[in-house]
Amino acid sequence: MFQSVLRRFVTETIRIRRCVGPRSLTPAGVSVRSFSEVKDEKQQQFDLSLLKFLVCPLSKKTLRYEPKTNELINEELGIAYSIIDGIPNMIPQEARLIKKDTNSSAEPAQE
């Protein structure tokens, strides 16, 4: 049975190559859209209605959307999840740490 399947595969492959002719289909011959072309397109907007359902995977607290940086912010932990093409990247290892206000840090009282 295996030999008959293999024989059929080989004959079909030869038949297809004969139809294609001398032109070969190499990866270099195939037109591929490059990533540089994507930069010209408008960035897809984040759907704000998703904020009702999305929570931080670490603290399970609600997130705040920051339109300037296009990120979801967790104020409590001080991390920001990036949004790529309208899809939030909620992987904790890929979250960006944001600076917390150093002036509000608790300092020992001086007497």
C-alpha positions in Angstrom: 0.0 0.0 0.0 2.8 2.4 0.9 4.5 1.8 -2.4 1.3 2.6 -4.4 0.9 5.8 -2.5 4.5 6.8 -3.0 4.3 5.9 -6.7 1.2 8.0 -7.1 2.8 11.0 -5.3 5.9 10.8 -7.6 3.9 10.6 -10.8 1.6 13.5 -9.8 4.7 15.6 -8.9 6.2 14.9 -12.3 2.9 15.7 -14.0 2.7 19.0 -12.2 6.3 20.0 -13.1 5.7 19.1 -16.7 2.7 21.5 -16.8 4.6 24.3 -15.1 7.3 24.1 -17.7 10.9 25.5 -17.6 9.9 28.2 -15.1 10.7 27.2 -11.6 8.8 28.3 -8.5 11.6 29.3 -6.1 11.1 31.4 -3.0 12.9 34.2 -4.7 10.4 34.2 -7.6 7.4 34.6 -5.4 6.3 38.1 -4.6 6.1 38.6 -0.8 4.8 41.7 0.9 7.6 43.2 3.0 7.2 44.7 6.4 8.4 48.1 5.2 5.1 48.4 3.2 3.1 48.0 6.3 4.5 51.2 7.9 2.5 53.3 5.5 -0.8 51.9 6.6 -2.8 53.5 9.4 -2.4 51.7 12.7 -5.5 49.8 13.8 -7.3 51.4 16.7 -7.9 49.6 20.0 -11.5 48.8 20.8 -12.2 50.6 24.1 -15.2 48.3 24.8 -12.7 45.6 25.5 -11.7 47.3 28.7 -14.8 46.0 30.3 -13.5 42.4 30.0 -9.7 42.7 30.0 -7.8 42.5 33.3 -4.2 42.3 34.2 -3.1 38.6 34.1 -1.0 39.1 37.2 -3.1 41.1 39.6 -6.6 40.6 38.0 -7.2 44.3 38.3 -8.8 46.5 35.7 -6.5 48.3 33.2 -6.4 51.9 31.9 -5.9 52.7 28.2 -3.2 55.3 27.4 -3.8 56.6 23.9 -0.4 58.5 23.7 1.6 55.3 24.1 -1.1 52.9 22.8 -0.7 50.7 25.9 -2.8 49.2 28.7 -1.6 50.4 32.1 -1.8 48.6 35.4 -1.3 51.4 37.9 -0.9 49.1 40.9 2.0 47.1 39.6 3.5 49.8 37.4 3.5 47.9 34.1 2.3 48.6 30.6 1.0 46.1 28.1 1.6 47.1 24.5 -1.1 47.0 21.8 -0.1 45.8 18.4 -2.5 46.2 15.4 -5.4 46.6 17.9 -4.5 43.5 19.8 -3.3 43.8 23.4 -0.1 41.8 24.2 -1.0 40.5 27.6 2.1 38.4 28.2 3.5 39.4 31.6 7.1 38.8 30.5 6.8 41.2 27.6 5.2 44.0 29.7 7.1 47.2 30.1 7.9 48.6 33.5 6.8 52.2 34.0 8.3 54.6 36.4 6.5 55.2 39.6 6.5 58.7 41.1 9.6 58.8 43.3 8.4 61.8 45.2 5.5 59.9 46.7 7.7 57.1 48.0 7.5 56.7 51.8 10.5 58.3 53.5 11.3 57.8 57.2 10.0 60.6 59.3 12.7 62.8 60.7 12.3 64.0 64.2 
